[in-house]
């Protein structure tokens, strides 16, 4: 049945153009969204995608750093660089160091930051001061923090003076068994404020009625923490775990500054630090590129496994 708009009421005639313009406006929204997203996409392509693709290309060639304008061949060598990576004992030690770091750092980061965030979320005196105090190391330069850490845990440091004859020998940062655990504790302390802020933001979405209901059922503070708080902040926990894994896998400045470049005897060498040593100091960027590709694959596998583990009850 056809409708004559000329004879229809004015409201019908006036609404007809609006209905025709609706889909047109809806079609324009994705274009506006793409316009706003395009600068970040361009940033990702230029800063991440292009260097990653170039790194993969280098890893399959014999590559040398040369002066601009110098014509030097980069022959295809296939998997030769990857063979060198997997047969180098220092590489294996570097990945073992990262595993030790993650085993210490990730649970410590999640546990301590969640407990502190829960405490700082309560109505306590001086809450703003404590929040700023825990966040301060995160925004402080690493060099300054390393100086403080060496003052505390150096061979002639403050902690050794307190322990006296009970101090470890060799000392903390030059001990092959303690160097990487100390770096893990240092990084945990340095970045704790950032993760506390993440958990504080997530705690705002946990309803107070859940705590009230659990209290009426007779649950104490500890039971409420494990039954209400921990499940309520699980998405934040997934983010914290993945971010901590990525940060730990990219460890560079801490072993470089604290232990003098990965000592003693490569006990604190990280893959990224080894990439710098092999690629820049020793002039083997092809080896460093292959190691970087292996590290990316390692981080992806570990991050996906951690995500599955933290989200298994969702």
N, C-alpha and C positions, 0 to 999 in steps of 0.2 A: 504494500500500500504506500503510495507516494504522499508526501506532505508538501503543501504549498506554503513556502516561507512567507510569501507576500500576505497571505491571509492568516498566518499564525500569529499568536500574541507577540508583543514586543520582546518579552523576556526570552522567548524561543529564538527569535531572529538575532538578538544580541549575543546569545550564548553560542550560536553556531560557529562564528569565527574563532571563539576561544577554544572550542573543541578541536578545530583544525590546527591551531597554533600549538596545542599541548604537545603532540608528538614531535613537532618541529623543535620545540624547546628541549624536549628530552633527548633528541638526537644531538643537540648542541652541547649537552653536559659532558659526554665523554671527551669531546674535543678540548673543552676548558680544562678538564682533569688532566688530559695528556699534556697540555701546555704547562701546567704547574709541575708535573712530574718530570718533564723532559730535562730540566737542569740537573736533577739528581741522577737520572739515567745517564746523562752525558758524563757526569762525574764518575760514576761506577765504571763506565766503559773506558774512560781515559786513564783513571788511576788504578783500576783493578783488572779489568778484562784484557786490555791490550798488553800490559806487562806480564800477565799470566800466560797469554798465548805466546808472547815472545820468549818467556822463560822455557816453556815447553819446547819451542823450536831450538833454542840454544842447547837444551839437554840432549838433543839427538845429533849435535854437531861438535866438531873440535873447534872451540871458540877461544879467541884471544882478544884482550883489550888492546886497541891500537889507537894511534893518534889520528885526528880527523884528516881525511883525505888519503890515508894509507890504504892501499889495496892489498888485503890479506884474505886468502881463501879460508872458508869455514866448511871443511869437508864433512859429509854425512858419515857418522860413525855408528848409527843404529843404537843398540842398547849398551854400547861400551861404557858410557858414563854411568849408567845404572848398575852395571856389573861392578864397576869400581866402588860405587856407593855401598852396595850390599856386601862387598868383601872387605871393606875397610873396618878394622876393629874399633877405631875411634868413633865411627858413625854408630855402631851398635852400642857403644858406651854412652853416647850422647842421647840416644832414644831411651836407654835404660834410666838415665838421669832424669829425663822428662817423666817417665812412668813413676819414679820415686817421688818426684816433685808433685805430680797430680794426686798420688795416693795420700800424701800429707796435706796438700794445699786445699783440694776441693772439699773434702769432708770438714776440715777445720774452718774454711770460709763459710760454708753453708751453716754449720752448727753455731759458731760464735756470732755471726752476723744476725741470724734469726733470733737468738736469745737476746742479744743487745737491742735489736729492733723491737722486740716484744717489751723489754724493760723501758725503752725510751718512748714507747707508745702509751705507756701508763702515765697517769697524772702524778709526776714526781717533781720535787723542787729542783730548779736549775735544769729543766729538761732541755731548753734551747742551748744552754752552754754545753751540755754533754753531747748533743747532736753535732754542734760545730766542732767540738774537740775531737770526736771520732772521725770527722770528715777532713780535718786539717792535714793529716799525712798524705791523703790522696791527692791534694792539690799542691803539695810541697815538692820542690825539685828533687829528683832521685839522688843527685850528687850530694845534696845536703843531708838527706836521710842516710845515705851510705856512710857519711862521715860520722854521724851519731852511732850507727850500728857498729862501725869499726872501733869507736871509742868504748863501746860496751863490751864487744866480743873479740876484740883484737888480742894478740898474744900477750900484750901488757895492758889489757883492757880492765874496765871497772869490775866486770863480772868475775874475771879470774882473780882479782884482788880479794873479792868477797869470798870466793870458794877456797882460796889458798891452796893447800896441798891436794884438794879434791878437784881442782880444775883439770880438764882433759889435756892430755899431752900426746900428740901435738894439739894446739889450740883449736877452737871452734872452726874458724874459717880456713885453716890450713890442714885440717884433718880429713882424710879421704872418706871417712865414714860419716862425718858430721857436716861437711860443707854443703851438700845439696839439701839436707833437712833444714839447715839454718837459713838457706836462701828461701825455702818454701815458707818458713815461719816469717821471714822478713817481708815477703810479698803479701802474705796473708795480712800482716799488720798494716802494711802500706795501703792496701786496697780495701780494707775493711769498711771504711766510711762510705764508699760508693755502694757496696752491697747492702749495708744497713739502710741507706736511703731507698734502695729498691724495695726492700722488705717493708719499710715504713709506709711507702706508697701502697703496697699490696694489702697491708693490714687495714687500711681505711675501707676496704671493700668487704671485710669480714664483719657480718652483722653482729651488733651487740646482743641481739636477742638470742643468738646461739650460745653465747657465754651464760646468759641468764637462765636459759633452759637447762644447760648442763649443770649449773650451780644448783638448780632446783632438784635435779636428779642425784645430787650429792657428790658431784665431781669437784675435786680440789684443783688448785692452780696447775699442778703438774699434769693431771689428767686432762684438763681443759687445753693445755698447750699441745698435747699429742693428739687429742680428739677433735679439736676445733681449729687451733691456729695452724698446725702443720698441714692438714688438708686444705684449709682456706687459702694458703699462700703457695700451693703447689705450682701454679703457672709461673710465679716469680722464682720458685726454686729451680724450675727447668731453665729459666733464663740465666740465673746465677751460675748453675753448673756449666752450661754451655759457654758462657762468657769466661768463666774461670779456666776452662779447658783451653779455649783459644788463647787466652792471655798466657797461660803456662807454656803452651807449645811454642809461643813466640818469644820466649824468655831470651833476653840479650843483655840489657844494661846491668842487671843485678849480678850475674856471674862475672861479667866483664869488669865491673868496678869492685865487687866485694872480694873476689878470689884471684884477681890479677889475670883474667883471661881464661878461666875454666880449670884452674888448678885445684888441688894438687894432682898431678898425673891424670888429667882429664876427668877428675871426679865430679866436677861441676860444669863441664862443657855441655852446652845445649845445641840442638841442631842449627838454630839461627846463628849462634855464635860461631859454630863450625863453618857455616856458609860464609860468614864474613872473613874468617881466617883463611879458608881455602880460596874463595873467590877474589878477595881484595888484597890480602896480605901476601898470598902465595901465587896469585895470578892464574887460578884455574876456575874461571867463571862457569865453564861447562859442567864441571863436577858439582859446583855449588848450585847450578840450575837443576840438575838431576836430583840433588838432595832436597831442594825446595819443592819439587813436584811430589817426591815421596812424603815429605812433611805435610803437604796439603791433603794428600790421600789419607794419611794417618789421622789428621785432625778431623776430617769428615767422618771417618769410620767411628772414631771414639765419640764424637759429638752426637752422631745418630744413635749409637748404643746408649749413651747417657740420656738422650731424650726419651727413648723407648723405656728405659728403666724408671725415670722420674714420672712418666705419664702412664704407667701401666695400670694404675687404679682409676684413671679418669673415665 
